[in-house]
């Protein structure tokens, strides 16, 4: 993997760059649709590429490991071939899913023991076997195995967890560096910064992670319930430390406002289930603010979902039609809403990139923040 920094905004830390993988280029800043179980829910792969303009998607190690299973992954020739996606893929290590199974898991130095949410069967994730599993899944960018701490989190627990994440990272790197890709393309390992919302821990973790000198770096353990201001504060601390010549990935974030504020802090990569999950519940994101399409006020509104045309579906479907589909629980409604939200998110980061390159990002972002915060 290669990263080229093209432009940095003069009034913020916003950056435009290009990540090059064996499956193609990724122009940053970038939003990655979440395809947890080898599918972005309700969206064909051809729609992802041609309609939403997704450049990279995310898969999840925990879910793919449990179902369809690693044997099937290997027989298929990796996730790209299994799901017929020829663009770049990033896989989350499963650390966040293990964290979310608080009643079903035990974390020790060796790794994390957990019970499957599918059938209750017992499994063990270690830094070593998570590297092996991600080698078999075959994503272009794979994540180190870490512990994601909850919010709020006791300082002592956060500190001990951070040190364990660092020790696990060393084991991840040793296993990754001593093995080869299973398929005919290269893979890249990103380490993950932890430290909850404690400034000294985040600083210490960023310095430690940077010392491993991997091709990119990730920030984890945020967007887990903390106020937005604390998230931004932690990101500002770590982006001041992380090397400028490597991409920075903020995991699991977030709202359109979160994306813009964190782009301004120097973040390059994002993923979140929000655009897809909220779409299925009738929450739409537009350039003028958010819409609850179930509200009766949209019943006879035959205008485009977003008048600014941020999504290709704006040319085809009205608010009234989409409201009818969603309230009737028609599958097509969830599909259209999902395509709209993903298209909007990707439009937003692409527009941010254009503004950075043009030198107009700062003022554009201030105006967009006002608009995006509105409920229509």
N, C-alpha and C positions, 0 to 999 in steps of 0.2 A: 504494500500500500504506500501511496505517496500523497503528500499534502502540499499544495502550493497556496500561499497567502497572497491574494491579489490586491486587496485594498483594505485599509483601516480608516474608519470614520475619524475626522479631526476633532469632533466635539463629544465623542463617546468612545467606548472600546469596541464598538460594533465592527465586525470583520466580514469580508467576502473572500472566499477561497474555493479551491477545487480539490476534492479527494479522488484519487484514481485507484480503482481496484481492478482485478482481472475480469470482473463482470461489468465494468463501465465506470464512467465518471459520476461524481456526486457534487453538484454545485452548492456551496454553503453560503448562508445558513440554510439548513434543511430540516424538514419535518418528516419523520418516518411513520407511515401508517402501521398500526400494530396488527400483525397476523399471527396471533398467539399459537393457534393449533394448525398451522400451515394454511390459514385462510384469513383474509381480512373480511370479517363477517358481512355477508350479503353482497360482496363485490367480486365480479370476475377479474381474473388477472389482466385480461386485455383492457378492461375498464380502468384498472389501476394505472396502467401504463399510458393509455391513450387519452383517457378522460380526466383523471385527477392529476396526471403528469407526475406520479410518484417516481422518484429516482431510486429509492431504496426502501425496503420493508423490514419489519422486525418479526422474528419468530421467538418462541420461548422453549428453553431447554427442558424445564420441568414438565410442561404439558406434552411436548413431543416425545420425551423419554417414556412417559406413562402410556401415551396413545398417539400414534400407532405403534411406537416402540422403536428401539434403535436397530433391531434386525431389519425391520421394514425400511427404515431410512437407508441402511447400507445396501439392501437389495435394490432400492430405487436409484442408487447412485448419488444420494444426498438430497437435501431439501429443494434445491433449485429444480432438479429433474422431477422430483416427486410432485411438486405443485405447479410445474411448468412456468417458472418465473426465471427469466434470463438476466435480470438486473441484480445489483448487489443486495445482500441480505446481512443483517446483524442479528445475533442471538443473545438474549439475556441469559445469564448463567443459571437462573432459577433461584438465586439468593432471595429475591423479593417474594417469590411465591412461598418459599420455605418460611420466611418471616411472617407472611400472612396466615400461615397454618399454626398459629400460636398454641392452639389446643392439641395439635397433632404432631409436634416435633420437639426434639431435644438437640441442643447445640453443644458440642464438645470440641476439644482441640482437634480431634481426628476429622470431624466434619459434622454434618447435620443428619440425624435420623428422623424420618418422617413417615406418616401413614398416608397412602394415596387417598385423595378425595373421591376417587372413582370406586375402589373396592376395599379400601382399608388395609391393603397389603403394605408391609414395612419395607422401607428402602433407605439407603445411605448415600448421601452426596458428600464427596471429599473434593478438595482442590484437584487432586489427580484425576479421579474418574469424571469430573465435570469437564476437564480438558479433553479427555478421551471421547466423551459423549458429543461434545461440540465439534471435535474433529470428524465424527461420523455424520452428524447433521450437516456439516460442511458450509456453514456461513462464512462470508468473506471477513467479517469482523466478529470476534467472539469476546465474551466478557469474563473477567476473572470472577472466581467464586468469593462472595463476601457475605458479611452479616449486615442486614439492613436493620438499624435500630428504630424503635417506635418513637412517637412524639406524644407527650413529653417523655424525656428519657433522663434518668439519673446520671449525673456527671461521671461517677465511678464506673457505672455500667457502660456508658458511651466510650469511655477511655479504654477499658479492658476489651470491649468489642472491636474498637479501632485497631488496637495492637494485634488482635487475633486476625482481623482482616488483612493486616500487613504481613503477618506470618503466612497466612493462606496464600497471599499473592506470591510470595517467594516460592512456595510449592507449586503454584499454578505455572509460573514462569519456567521453573525447572522441568516440569512435565511437558509443557508446550514446546520448549526449546530442544527437548530430547526426542521429540516425535515429529513425523512428517505429515503433511496433508494427505488425506485418503484419495483425493480426486485431483484432477489435472489443473488446479489453480491454487494460489497461495491464500493463506489465512493470516489475520492480524489479531493480536491479543491486546485489549484495553484493560488497564487496571482501574479500580474504582476508589475514589476518595470518600471516606466516611468521617464521623465526628459529631453527628447530631447537629445541634444549633449552638455549639460552643466554639467561639472564635479561635481559642488557642488550639483546640483539637483539629479543627478544619485546617488551620495553617500548618500544623505539624503533619497532618495526613497528606496535604497537597505537596509538601516538601518531600516526604517519603515516597509518594507515588511518582513524582517527577524524577526522583533519583533512579528509578528502574529503567528510564529512557526507552519506553515502548513507543510505538508509532502514533499513539493517540491516548487520551486520558478521559475518564468519565467521572462524574460527580453523582454519587448516590445518596440515599437516605434523606432526600428532600421531597417536597410534595406529599408528605405523609401526615398532614394535619397541622403543620406549623403555619403561622401567619405569613402572608406573602412577603412582608417586609423582612422577616427573618430569613426567608429563602434568598432574597436578593442580597442581603448582607453577607450570607455565607458564600454565595457565588462571586461576589466582588472580592472577597478575601482570597479565594482560590485562583481566580483568573489573574490576579496580580502575581501569583507564584508560578503557575503552569507555563511551560515554554510556549512562545508565540508561534513557533513553526510546526505545531502539532494540533490536530483538531480536538475540540473540547465538547464533550457530550453530556448534557444534563438529562438524567434518566427520569422518565415518567412525568414530564412537565409539558404542557399544562393547558391553561386557558389561553386564548389569543393574546390577552394582556400580558400574561406570564411570558409568552414567547417574545414579545417585543421588548419588554423590560430586560429579559435575560440576554437577548441579542445585543442590547446596548451595553451589557456588562462583559461581552466578549465570548458568549457561548455560540457554538457552531451547529450543534446537532440536538434534536429533540425527538421524543416519542411520547405518546399518551393515548389512552383508550377513550379520552373524553369526546373527540369528534364523532367516533363511531357509536359509542354507548349512548351518548346524549341524543344522537340522531334517532336511534330506535325508540327513544322516549318522547320524541317530538320537539326537542330543543335544537334550534338551528342557529348557526353563527353567520353573521353577515358583516359587511364593512360598516354598517350603520349601527350595529348592536345585536343583541340576542333576541330571538323570537321563540315564543312557545306557540307552536303551530296549532295546538289543540284549542287555544283560546277562540271563543266565538267571533271575536272581531275580525278574524281572517276568513270567515265562512263565505263571504261574497267579495273577497279581495282577489281580483283576477290579474294582479300585477306579478312581476317576476319575484322569486324568493329574495334575490338580492338585485336591486335595480342597477348596481354597478357592474353586474355581469362577472362576478368573481368566480362563478362556477358554470360549467358548460350546461348544467341542467336548467339554468336561468332562462335559456333560450327556448325551453320546451314546456316547462310546467309552471303553473301559477300557485300562489299561496292557497287559494281556495281548493284547487285540485289536490294538493298535497295534504291539506287539512282533512279533506274527505277520506283520503286513503288511510291516513294515520288513525283517525277516529273510528274508521271501519275495520281497523286492524288488518288491512291488506298488506301482504308481504311487499308489494311494490312500493308502498309508502316508506317502509324502512330502508329499502334499497335506494330510492331517490334521495331521501334525507341524508343517508350515509355518504352517497356520492357528492352531494352538495357540501357537507361539512368537511370532508377530506379535501375536496377541490378548494374550498375557501382557505383552509389551513395552509395548503401548499402554495396557493396564490399569495397569501400573506407573507410567508418567508421569502418567496421569489421576489415580491415587490420590495421587501426590506433589502434584499441583495442589490436590486437595481438602484435603490436610493443610496445605499452605501457607496456603490461604484460612482454614482453621479455626484456624490458629495452633499446630498440633501437629506440624509437619513434623520438627523436630529430633529429638524422642524417637522418633517413628515410624521415621525414617530409621536411627537407631542400631539399633533392633530388626531392621529389614529387612536391614541389612548383615550381621548375624550369620546370619540365615536363608539369604540368597542365596548366601553363601560356602560352604554345605555341599554335599557330593556325596552324593546319596542312593543 
